[in-house]
Amino acid sequence: KPSPYLVAKLRSHEALQKRCGPGTAPYDKALRQLKSGDGAAAADGDDDCRYLVSISYNRGLGNRIIAIVSAFLYAVLTERALLVAPYNGDVAALFCEPFPGTTWLLPDGGRRFPLLHLRDLDGKSKESLGALLKSNGIVSVAAGVNGSTSSSWSGRPPPPYVYLHLDGGADYHDKLFYCDEQQRLLRGVPWLLMKTDSYLVPGLFLVPSLRGELERMFPEKDAVFHHLSRYLLHPANAVWHAITAYHRDHLAGAGHLVGIQIRVYHEETPPVSQVVLDQVLSCARRENLLPAAGNTSSSDQAVLVTSLSSWYYEKIRDELGGGGGGVHQPSHEGLQRMGDTAHDMRALSEMYLLSTCDALLTTGFSTFGYVAQGLAGLRPWIMPRRPWWEKEAATAVPDPPCARVATPEPCFHSPSYYECAARRNYDDIGKVVPYVRRCEDVSWGIQLVNGSSQSQW
């Protein structure tokens, strides 16, 4: 269950969203100040509101979901109203409004927002935190004999907005966002624009000024995504109907439901597909996730397969002989379709269907799998997989073919390794605090675990 402190924070944030959201006097005032380029005035009065705009862009649905959850947590921590700039109308088609009496959507899809072309912002944009640091828009001066420094805006009040470039391509200066100095500066900026495709939450736990509040909100560190996603993300009616109808018709009668999420990052030639299938079956047999071949007739176990290809479903169905609760696949799209809302609706329904399973076998590096396991609050068995930038796919099943990981939490693939106070890189980012460790499927990433959690890797 969520902690009482987290529940209180969420209720307080609901009130903030309602007071500051689109259509309110504080929102209209903030827009006027943004248009005028006046940053200082927007931070003056007690009634003024500050905003975080989460920019959704051409990434897979799993990436966009973990990005919105990350932005929401940062908005709660910094007492900013969250507004989402949708990608091709995706958010309204996929999710219900999470906050009572207001909207979390940027009005008119951002078409009338004073800052146009939000999706064009990138690491080279002069409005980014990284660019401001590089161009001396932010200056640092010595603050004491211990070598500490203090940062300030260069000879002027805070700007009306700052862009936070925090996607996988963020550089050293962009990632200084995770330093207390920059967090203090950003508090005075009326509008923050965030663009990310990552699960930033483990990185927020490494910011000293945020850590205490996060620890109070989340005594169970391996349930952060679970609590936030179940609060924030409620499937829209059409998606929920698809979820409940499929579950009722195909899965509800199973005594035990196993979910298998398959993602392939290389061209699916017959040899590549066969290695992936062998890895799935080897893992499932080794971990007793599936009944032995020829021993399925009396089982009440059902298997849910999610994959862009129908080939794996057909092979697994043939392997199990069609007995028991059966093998099921809701869709097989062939290719991932960026910006296709109908495709995303089917993907979201499958994430939620996977989250109803009793056991999960997922693909390493996959944000689709991360969302499913986080919604479920289940520690999955993860199959390691070579990332797409490696030219060659695996030619043999790895040993072991999978392992049960220590946490349901998604992996943060692009953390900052810089220890701000010490002005050098961490000796080992996985040992800064007991509950942040290196990911088991992505060696350079970090994730949240309970302090005593152990993996099988």
C-alpha positions as CSV (number, residue, x, y, z in Angstrom):
1,K,0.0,0.0,0.0
2,P,1.2,3.6,-0.5
3,S,2.5,5.3,2.6
4,P,0.2,7.8,4.3
5,Y,2.7,10.5,3.6
6,L,2.6,9.7,-0.2
7,V,-1.2,9.8,-0.1
8,A,-1.1,13.2,1.6
9,K,1.4,14.5,-1.0
10,L,-0.9,13.3,-3.8
11,R,-3.9,15.0,-2.3
12,S,-2.0,18.2,-1.9
13,H,-0.8,18.0,-5.4
14,E,-4.4,17.5,-6.7
15,A,-5.3,20.8,-5.0
16,L,-2.3,22.5,-6.7
17,Q,-3.3,21.1,-10.1
18,K,-6.8,22.4,-9.7
19,R,-5.7,25.8,-8.5
20,C,-3.1,26.3,-11.2
21,G,-4.4,24.3,-14.1
22,P,-5.6,25.6,-17.5
23,G,-8.6,28.0,-17.3
24,T,-7.6,29.4,-13.9
25,A,-6.5,33.0,-13.2
26,P,-2.9,31.9,-12.1
27,Y,-2.5,29.9,-15.3
28,D,-3.6,32.9,-17.4
29,K,-1.3,35.2,-15.5
30,A,1.6,32.7,-16.0
31,L,0.9,32.6,-19.7
32,R,0.9,36.4,-20.0
33,Q,4.3,36.5,-18.2
34,L,5.7,33.8,-20.4
35,K,4.6,35.7,-23.5
36,S,6.2,38.9,-22.2
37,G,9.4,37.1,-21.3
38,D,9.2,38.2,-17.7
39,G,10.7,35.6,-15.5
40,A,11.2,37.5,-12.2
41,A,7.6,38.7,-11.9
42,A,6.3,35.2,-12.1
43,A,8.1,34.1,-9.0
44,D,6.9,37.0,-6.8
45,G,3.4,36.5,-5.4
46,D,2.2,33.8,-3.1
47,D,-0.6,33.1,-5.5
48,D,1.6,32.5,-8.5
49,C,2.0,29.0,-9.9
50,R,5.0,27.2,-11.4
51,Y,4.7,24.7,-14.2
52,L,6.4,21.6,-15.6
53,V,5.6,20.7,-19.2
54,S,6.3,17.1,-20.1
55,I,7.0,17.0,-23.9
56,S,5.8,13.7,-25.4
57,Y,7.6,12.9,-28.7
58,N,8.4,10.2,-31.2
59,R,9.4,7.4,-28.9
60,G,7.8,4.0,-28.1
61,L,4.8,4.0,-25.8
62,G,6.9,2.4,-23.0
63,N,9.4,5.2,-23.1
64,R,6.6,7.8,-23.2
65,I,4.9,6.3,-20.1
66,I,8.0,6.1,-18.0
67,A,8.8,9.7,-19.0
68,I,5.4,11.0,-17.9
69,V,5.7,9.1,-14.6
70,S,9.1,10.7,-14.0
71,A,7.9,14.2,-14.8
72,F,4.9,13.7,-12.5
73,L,7.1,12.7,-9.5
74,Y,9.4,15.7,-10.2
75,A,6.4,18.0,-10.3
76,V,5.1,16.7,-7.0
77,L,8.6,17.1,-5.4
78,T,9.0,20.7,-6.7
79,E,5.4,21.8,-6.2
80,R,4.8,22.5,-9.9
81,A,1.6,21.9,-11.9
82,L,2.2,19.1,-14.5
83,L,1.1,19.7,-18.0
84,V,1.6,17.2,-20.8
85,A,2.3,18.2,-24.4
86,P,0.8,15.2,-26.2
87,Y,2.3,13.5,-29.2
88,N,-0.3,13.1,-32.0
89,G,-3.1,13.3,-29.4
90,D,-1.8,10.2,-27.7
91,V,-2.4,11.1,-24.1
92,A,-6.1,11.9,-24.4
93,A,-6.7,8.7,-26.4
94,L,-4.9,6.5,-24.0
95,F,-5.5,7.8,-20.5
96,C,-8.3,9.4,-18.4
97,E,-7.7,12.7,-16.7
98,P,-5.9,11.9,-13.4
99,F,-6.6,15.1,-11.4
100,P,-10.1,15.9,-10.2
101,G,-11.6,19.1,-11.6
102,T,-8.9,20.0,-14.0
103,T,-6.9,18.8,-17.0
104,W,-3.3,17.8,-17.3
105,L,-3.2,18.4,-21.0
106,L,-1.6,21.5,-22.5
107,P,-4.7,23.2,-24.1
108,D,-5.2,22.8,-27.9
109,G,-2.3,20.3,-28.0
110,G,0.1,23.2,-27.4
111,R,-0.9,25.0,-30.6
112,R,-1.7,28.2,-28.8
113,F,1.1,27.9,-26.2
114,P,3.5,30.8,-26.4
115,L,6.4,28.5,-27.1
116,L,5.8,26.7,-30.3
117,H,7.6,23.7,-31.7
118,L,8.2,22.1,-28.3
119,R,9.2,18.9,-29.9
120,D,12.0,20.6,-31.8
121,L,13.8,21.4,-28.6
122,D,17.0,19.3,-28.2
123,G,20.4,19.3,-26.6
124,K,21.5,22.2,-28.9
125,S,18.7,24.5,-27.9
126,K,20.0,27.7,-26.3
127,E,17.2,27.6,-23.7
128,S,18.4,24.2,-22.3
129,L,20.0,24.0,-18.9
130,G,23.1,22.5,-20.4
131,A,23.4,25.3,-23.0
132,L,23.0,27.9,-20.3
133,L,25.7,26.3,-18.2
134,K,28.0,26.2,-21.3
135,S,27.4,29.8,-22.3
136,N,27.8,31.3,-18.8
137,G,24.1,32.0,-18.5
138,I,24.7,30.4,-15.1
139,V,27.8,31.4,-13.2
140,S,29.4,29.7,-10.3
141,V,31.4,31.4,-7.5
142,A,33.3,30.0,-4.6
143,A,31.1,29.9,-1.5
144,G,33.5,28.7,1.2
145,V,36.9,27.4,2.2
146,N,35.7,23.8,1.7
147,G,35.7,24.2,-2.1
148,S,32.0,24.5,-2.4
149,T,30.4,26.8,-5.0
150,S,27.2,28.7,-5.4
151,S,25.5,29.2,-8.8
152,S,23.3,32.1,-9.9
153,W,21.8,33.5,-13.1
154,S,24.3,35.6,-14.9
155,G,23.5,39.2,-13.8
156,R,19.8,39.0,-14.3
157,P,16.6,37.4,-12.8
158,P,15.7,33.8,-13.6
159,P,14.6,33.3,-17.2
160,P,10.9,32.8,-17.9
161,Y,11.5,29.2,-18.8
162,V,14.3,26.6,-19.0
163,Y,14.4,23.5,-21.2
164,L,15.5,20.2,-19.5
165,H,17.1,17.9,-22.0
166,L,17.1,14.6,-20.2
167,D,16.7,12.0,-22.9
168,G,19.2,9.2,-23.7
169,G,21.4,11.7,-25.6
170,A,21.8,14.1,-22.7
171,D,25.4,15.2,-22.1
172,Y,27.4,16.1,-19.0
173,H,26.1,19.7,-18.8
174,D,22.5,18.5,-19.3
175,K,22.9,16.0,-16.5
176,L,24.0,18.7,-14.0
177,F,20.2,18.9,-13.5
178,Y,20.9,16.2,-10.8
179,C,23.0,18.6,-8.8
180,D,21.7,20.5,-5.8
181,E,23.1,23.8,-7.2
182,Q,21.0,23.5,-10.3
183,Q,17.9,22.4,-8.4
184,R,18.1,25.5,-6.2
185,L,18.4,27.7,-9.3
186,L,15.5,26.0,-11.1
187,R,13.1,26.7,-8.2
188,G,12.9,30.3,-9.3
189,V,12.1,29.5,-12.9
190,P,8.3,29.8,-13.6
191,W,8.2,27.3,-16.5
192,L,10.3,24.1,-16.9
193,L,10.0,22.1,-20.2
194,M,11.1,18.5,-19.8
195,K,11.9,16.1,-22.7
196,T,13.0,12.6,-21.8
197,D,12.5,9.0,-22.9
198,S,13.9,7.6,-19.6
199,Y,12.8,6.6,-16.1
200,L,14.5,9.4,-14.2
201,V,13.4,8.4,-10.7
202,P,16.5,6.6,-9.5
203,G,18.5,9.7,-10.5
204,L,16.2,11.9,-8.4
205,F,17.0,9.7,-5.4
206,L,20.6,10.6,-5.8
207,V,19.9,14.3,-5.5
208,P,20.6,15.1,-1.8
209,S,18.1,17.9,-1.5
210,L,15.3,15.6,-2.9
211,R,16.3,12.4,-1.2
212,G,14.7,13.0,2.2
213,E,11.3,13.7,0.8
214,L,11.5,10.8,-1.5
215,E,12.4,8.4,1.3
216,R,9.4,9.6,3.3
217,M,7.1,9.2,0.3
218,F,8.4,5.7,-0.6
219,P,9.5,3.5,2.4
220,E,9.4,0.6,-0.1
221,K,11.8,1.7,-2.7
222,D,10.9,-1.1,-5.2
223,A,7.3,0.1,-5.4
224,V,7.8,3.7,-6.6
225,F,6.6,3.1,-10.2
226,H,3.9,0.8,-9.0
227,H,2.3,3.4,-6.8
228,L,2.8,6.3,-9.2
229,S,1.6,4.5,-12.3
230,R,-1.5,3.1,-10.6
231,Y,-2.4,6.6,-9.3
232,L,-1.6,8.5,-12.5
233,L,-2.4,6.2,-15.4
234,H,-6.0,5.1,-15.9
235,P,-6.7,3.7,-19.3
236,A,-9.2,5.6,-21.4
237,N,-12.6,3.9,-21.8
238,A,-11.9,2.3,-25.2
239,V,-8.6,0.9,-23.9
240,W,-10.2,-0.4,-20.7
241,H,-12.9,-2.1,-22.6
242,A,-10.3,-3.9,-24.7
243,I,-8.5,-5.0,-21.6
244,T,-11.5,-6.3,-19.7
245,A,-13.1,-7.9,-22.7
246,Y,-9.9,-9.8,-23.7
247,H,-9.3,-10.8,-20.1
248,R,-12.8,-12.1,-19.6
249,D,-12.9,-14.0,-22.9
250,H,-9.5,-15.6,-22.8
251,L,-7.7,-15.4,-19.4
252,A,-10.2,-15.2,-16.6
253,G,-10.6,-18.9,-16.2
254,A,-7.0,-19.7,-15.7
255,G,-5.8,-20.7,-12.3
256,H,-2.3,-19.5,-13.0
257,L,-1.4,-17.0,-15.7
258,V,2.1,-16.6,-17.2
259,G,3.0,-13.6,-19.3
260,I,5.8,-13.7,-21.8
261,Q,6.9,-10.4,-23.4
262,I,9.2,-10.8,-26.4
263,R,11.1,-7.9,-28.0
264,V,13.7,-8.4,-30.7
265,Y,16.1,-5.6,-31.5
266,H,17.6,-7.0,-34.7
267,E,16.2,-8.1,-38.0
268,E,14.2,-11.2,-37.4
269,T,15.9,-13.6,-39.8
270,P,15.0,-17.3,-39.2
271,P,18.2,-18.0,-37.2
272,V,17.7,-14.9,-35.0
273,S,14.0,-15.8,-34.3
274,Q,15.0,-19.4,-33.5
275,V,17.6,-18.3,-30.9
276,V,15.0,-16.0,-29.3
277,L,12.4,-18.8,-29.1
278,D,15.0,-21.2,-27.7
279,Q,15.9,-18.7,-25.0
280,V,12.2,-18.2,-24.1
281,L,11.6,-21.9,-23.8
282,S,14.9,-22.6,-22.1
283,C,14.1,-20.0,-19.4
284,A,10.5,-21.1,-19.0
285,R,11.5,-24.7,-18.5
286,R,14.4,-23.9,-16.3
287,E,12.3,-21.8,-14.0
288,N,9.3,-24.0,-14.1
289,L,7.2,-21.2,-15.6
290,L,5.6,-23.6,-18.1
291,P,4.6,-27.2,-17.8
292,A,6.8,-29.9,-19.3
293,A,6.1,-30.7,-23.0
294,G,3.3,-33.3,-23.2
295,N,2.1,-32.6,-19.6
296,T,-0.3,-29.7,-20.2
297,S,-3.7,-31.4,-20.6
298,S,-4.6,-31.3,-16.9
299,S,-3.0,-27.9,-16.2
300,D,-5.2,-24.9,-15.6
301,Q,-2.3,-22.6,-16.5
302,A,-2.7,-20.1,-19.4
303,V,0.0,-18.3,-21.2
304,L,-0.2,-14.7,-22.6
305,V,2.3,-13.9,-25.3
306,T,3.0,-10.3,-26.4
307,S,5.2,-9.8,-29.4
308,L,5.1,-7.9,-32.7
309,S,5.3,-11.2,-34.4
310,S,2.8,-14.1,-34.4
311,W,5.6,-16.7,-35.0
312,Y,6.6,-17.0,-31.3
313,Y,3.0,-17.4,-30.2
314,E,2.5,-20.2,-32.7
315,K,5.6,-22.0,-31.7
316,I,4.9,-21.8,-28.0
317,R,1.3,-23.0,-28.6
318,D,2.6,-25.9,-30.6
319,E,5.2,-26.7,-27.9
320,L,2.5,-26.8,-25.2
321,G,0.2,-28.8,-27.3
322,G,-2.9,-26.6,-26.9
323,G,-3.8,-28.1,-23.5
324,G,-4.7,-26.5,-20.2
325,G,-5.8,-22.8,-20.3
326,G,-4.2,-22.3,-23.7
327,V,-1.8,-19.9,-25.2
328,H,-3.1,-16.4,-26.2
329,Q,-1.8,-13.5,-28.2
330,P,-4.0,-10.4,-28.4
331,S,-2.3,-8.8,-31.5
332,H,0.7,-9.1,-33.7
333,E,1.4,-5.7,-35.4
334,G,4.5,-6.8,-37.3
335,L,6.3,-3.4,-36.8
336,Q,6.3,-0.8,-34.1
337,R,4.4,2.2,-35.4
338,M,5.5,5.5,-33.9
339,G,2.6,8.1,-33.7
340,D,-0.1,5.6,-34.6
341,T,-2.7,6.0,-31.8
342,A,-4.6,2.8,-32.6
343,H,-1.3,0.9,-32.4
344,D,-0.5,2.5,-29.0
345,M,-4.0,1.7,-27.7
346,R,-3.4,-2.0,-28.4
347,A,0.1,-1.8,-26.9
348,L,-1.3,-0.2,-23.7
349,S,-4.0,-2.8,-23.4
350,E,-1.3,-5.5,-23.6
351,M,0.8,-3.9,-21.0
352,Y,-2.1,-4.0,-18.6
353,L,-3.0,-7.5,-19.6
354,L,0.6,-8.6,-18.8
355,S,0.2,-6.8,-15.4
356,T,-2.6,-9.2,-14.5
357,C,-0.3,-12.2,-14.8
358,D,0.9,-14.3,-11.8
359,A,4.4,-14.6,-13.3
360,L,6.2,-12.6,-15.9
361,L,9.0,-13.3,-18.4
362,T,10.2,-10.1,-20.0
363,T,12.9,-8.9,-22.4
364,G,15.9,-7.0,-21.1
365,F,16.2,-3.3,-22.1
366,S,12.5,-3.2,-23.0
367,T,10.5,-0.3,-21.6
368,F,7.3,-2.1,-22.6
369,G,8.3,-4.9,-20.2
370,Y,9.3,-2.4,-17.5
371,V,5.8,-0.8,-17.6
372,A,4.1,-4.2,-17.3
373,Q,6.2,-5.4,-14.4
374,G,5.9,-2.1,-12.6
375,L,2.1,-2.0,-13.0
376,A,2.0,-5.5,-11.6
377,G,4.5,-4.9,-8.8
378,L,6.1,-8.2,-9.8
379,R,9.8,-9.2,-10.0
380,P,10.0,-10.7,-13.5
381,W,12.4,-13.2,-15.0
382,I,14.3,-11.1,-17.5
383,M,16.0,-12.5,-20.6
384,P,19.2,-10.6,-21.5
385,R,19.3,-9.3,-25.0
386,R,21.9,-7.6,-27.1
387,P,20.9,-3.9,-27.7
388,W,20.0,-2.7,-31.2
389,W,23.3,-0.8,-31.7
390,E,25.3,-4.0,-31.6
391,K,25.5,-5.0,-35.2
392,E,25.0,-8.7,-34.7
393,A,22.3,-10.5,-32.8
394,A,23.2,-13.4,-30.5
395,T,23.8,-16.7,-32.3
396,A,23.3,-18.8,-29.2
397,V,21.1,-18.9,-26.1
398,P,23.0,-17.1,-23.2
399,D,23.8,-19.1,-20.0
400,P,21.8,-18.6,-18.0
401,P,18.9,-17.8,-20.4
402,C,17.2,-15.5,-17.8
403,A,17.3,-14.6,-14.2
404,R,14.7,-13.3,-11.7
405,V,15.6,-9.7,-10.9
406,A,15.6,-8.0,-7.6
407,T,12.9,-5.4,-8.2
408,P,9.9,-4.6,-10.3
409,E,11.3,-1.1,-10.9
410,P,12.3,0.1,-14.4
411,C,15.9,0.7,-15.2
412,F,17.2,4.2,-15.7
413,H,19.4,3.8,-18.8
414,S,21.2,7.1,-18.9
415,P,22.0,8.3,-15.3
416,S,24.6,11.0,-14.4
417,Y,27.8,9.5,-12.9
418,Y,28.9,12.8,-11.6
419,E,29.0,13.3,-7.8
420,C,28.2,17.0,-7.6
421,A,29.5,17.8,-4.1
422,A,32.8,16.1,-4.7
423,R,33.2,17.5,-8.2
424,R,34.2,14.1,-9.7
425,N,32.6,10.9,-10.8
426,Y,31.2,8.4,-8.4
427,D,33.6,5.6,-7.5
428,D,30.6,3.3,-8.0
429,I,27.2,4.8,-8.7
430,G,25.6,1.5,-7.5
431,K,26.9,2.0,-4.0
432,V,25.9,5.6,-3.2
433,V,22.8,4.6,-1.2
434,P,21.7,1.1,-0.3
435,Y,18.6,1.1,-2.5
436,V,20.1,2.3,-5.8
437,R,22.0,-0.3,-7.7
438,R,23.2,-1.1,-11.2
439,C,20.5,-2.7,-13.4
440,E,20.7,-6.4,-14.1
441,D,19.8,-6.1,-17.7
442,V,21.6,-2.8,-18.5
443,S,25.0,-2.7,-16.8
444,W,25.4,1.1,-17.1
445,G,21.9,1.8,-15.8
446,I,20.6,2.2,-12.2
447,Q,17.4,1.1,-10.6
448,L,15.7,1.2,-7.2
449,V,15.6,-1.9,-5.0
450,N,14.8,-2.6,-1.4
451,G,18.0,-2.6,0.6
452,S,18.0,-6.3,1.2
453,S,16.9,-7.4,-2.2
454,Q,18.9,-10.0,-4.1
455,S,18.8,-11.0,-7.7
456,Q,19.8,-14.4,-9.2
457,W,22.4,-12.9,-11.6
